[in-house]
């Protein structure tokens, strides 16, 4: 089968959260496949650095300031992307993270987590992470009759992890919303899928995975013990799944799916 089915030339891809580690790797991968990439995020310095890296590799990219939790900000960014790069055909929702205030610890058991902090985590991962971006970009894709939306979930959406209870619950909600939108927009030619990463070291989880001296934490040892491949993933290992779901020819009959990239973590029992 020809590799041309994964060609994204002529497509505009919006990557929200491309200023982070995983989102940045996805932006790089989409650009390498030929897409013109709109790097969206709040940190202009990181955004411009990502754009320059993509351009240095021969790709096309521009940075657009946007706050995923603010609908007006997303609308302004959408208009700017359409004017500079063209109408988006691909949307990657990679913004999100775990707020330390809703991490269960010995000093802060589950019953001490406030409703306000819980809502803030859902605002970050569900409302800003998926809901508002899909509301902004999805209808325009439906009008054009073609689009691919890819939401980034987590293995903790399938098997809730200890300590990060609000994060796990919010990512489970991401999977549910993905399925709903896949059903709602399928007749309009818009596919909505998700990618479930396993454990990929990034800024948001570094404090849980590594000690101050850089050595693996007890939690890391437990994760490796539960992962058949006995290691963390590299952010570049998410690119293949992303390009597959983004490419219309490669995945034209795929919607409502969740592709797990976890080194076998969810397959492990005893």
N, C-alpha and C positions, 0 to 999 in steps of 0.2 A: 504494500500500500504506500502510495507516494506521501512524502512528508509535507506536500503542499496543502494537505487537509488541515494542517496546523498553522497555516500562513495567516497572519493578522494584518497584512498590508491593507491600507485603506480604512482600517477601523480606528476609532478614537476610544481609548480606555481611560476611565477615571479611577484612580486608586486613592481612596480615602484612608489615611494612615500610612501613606508611603514614606513619611518621615521617620517611621519606626523600622526595626530590624526586619520583621517578616514582611510588612507592607512594602518596604524598600526592595527586598529581593523579588517580590512579585512584580513590582514596577519595572525592574531591570529585565525580568524574563519576558514580560509582555512587549517591551520595547525591542528586545532581541528577536522576537517573533514577527516584528514589523509594525506593531501598533504605535500610533502617536499617543504618548502617555501624558495625562494631566495629573500631576502630583499635587494632591490636596492635603493640607494640614495646617496647624496653627504656628508651627515653628518655621519661619521663613529661612533661617540660616540652614537648617537641615534640609528643607525642601529644595533650596537652590543647590545645595551640595549634591543631592540626589539627581537633580536635573543635569548638572554638569557631568556627573559620572555617566549618565545615560548618553549624553551627547558625545562624550569622549569615546564611548564604545561604538559610535556610529548611529545611535538611535535618535528619535525625536521626542522631546519632552519640554514641558513648561510647568512652572510652579504657580499655583493659585491658592491664596490664603483662604482658609475656610475652617469654621468651627462646626463639627458634625452634630453638635447638640443644639445648634441654632439654625432654625429653618430659613430665616432671611439670609444668613451667611451662605448657606448652601445654594439658595436661589441665585444670589449674586455670582457665586463661583460657577454655577451651571451656565449662566448667560455668558460669562467671560470665556469659559472653555469653548462653547459653541462658536463664539466670535473668532477666537484665535486658532483653534485646532479643528473645529467642526463638531457636528452633533455626536454625542457619545453613543457608542454601541455596546460598550462593556463597562460595568460598574463593579469594582472590587471594594467591599466593605471590610477593611482591615483595622479600623480604629477600635480601641478598647483596652481593657486591662483590669487588674485587680487593685482595688483601693485597700491599702493596709488597714484602714479603719474598720473594715468588715472582714478582716482575717481573724479567725478564732485563735486565741492564745490562752495561756494559763491565767493571765491577768484579765482577759476579756473573753469569757465564755460566750456561747451562742446567745444566751438570754440577755446579755449585756449589749448586744448590737442594737443600735437605735434604728428606728424606722426611717429616719432622715438619711442615715448613712447607707442603709439598704437601698432606698430609692435612688440615691446618688449613683450607686453601682449599676443599677438597672438603667438609669439615664445614660450612663456611659456606654454600656455594652449592648443594650437593646434599643433604646430610643435613639441615641446618637449613633450607635454602632450599625443599626440596620433600618429602623423604622423611618426616620426623617430622610436619610439619603434615598431610600426606595420611594418614598412619597414624592421626592423632588425629581429624580431621574427616571423612575419607572413609567409614569404616564406618557412622557415624551417618547420613550422607546415603543410603547404600545401604539401610539399614533403612527409611528414609522413602520410598525409591523415586524420589528426585529430587535433583539437585544439579549444580552447575557448578563445576569447579575449573580455575583459569587459572594456569599457571606462566609466569614471566617468564624467557625465555631471552636470547639475544644473537646478533648477526650473527657473532660470533666462534665460535659453536657450529657454524656452517656452513662458514666459512672462517677457520681459526685465525689470529689476529692475531700479529704479531711482538711480542715482549717479554712479553705476558700469557699465557704458555703454560698455566699451571695454571688460570687463569680460563677460557680457551677450552675446555680439556678438561672442566672441571666443568660448563660450560654445555651442552656436547655431551651429557653424561650426563643433564642435565635433559630434553633432547629425547627421549632414549631411554626414560627413566622415564615421561615423559608418554605416549608411545605404549603402553607396557606397561599402565599404569593405565587408559587409554582402553579397551583390549581387555578388561581384567579386570572393569571395573565397568559396561560398557555395558548388560548385561542387567539391572542394578539401577537403571537410570535416571539414572546419574551420568555426566556428560560431563566429559572431561579434555582440555583443549587448552592451547596455549601461544601466547604473543605474543613475537615476536622484534623487539626494538627495534634500530634502527640506532644512530647516535651522538647521544646526548642528554647534554649537559653536566650533571654532578652532582658532588657532593663527592668521590666515589670516583675520578673520572678527571680532575679539574681540573688536577692536577700534570702529567699527560701532555698535556693539550690546550692549556694556556695557560702563557705565561712568567710570571715573577714580576711583571712590569709590566702584566700583563693582555693582552698582545698574543698573537695566535695562534702556537702553537708550530709547528715544522716538521712534527710529526705531524698537527696540525690541517690544515695546508695539503695534506698527502698525502691525508687523509680527504676533504676537500672536492673534491680533484681526482678522487677515485674515486666521488663521489656525484653522480649526474646533476642533482639539485636544488641542488647547490653550497652546502649549508648544513647545520647541525645541526638536529635535530628539537626541537620544543618539547614538553614533557611532556604538555600538553593534547592533543597529536595522537595519543596512545595511547588516549585515552578511548573513542573510537568503536569500536575493535576490542574493547575490554574489555566495553563495554555489550552489544555484539552477542553475544559469547560467553557473557555472563552471563544474558542474557534467554532464557528457555526457549522462548517463542513464536518468537523470531527465529532461534534456532540449535538447534532441537530435534533435528535430524538431523546435527549437527556434533560429532564427537568424534575425537580423535587428530590434529587439525589444528594447523598452526602458521601464524599470521598474521604476515607480515613487514611491519613499519612502519619503513622505512629510507631513504626518499627515493630508492630505486633502487640502493642500494649493492650489493646482491647480484646485480643485473642487469648491472652494469658489467663489461666485460672489458678492451678496449683502446680 
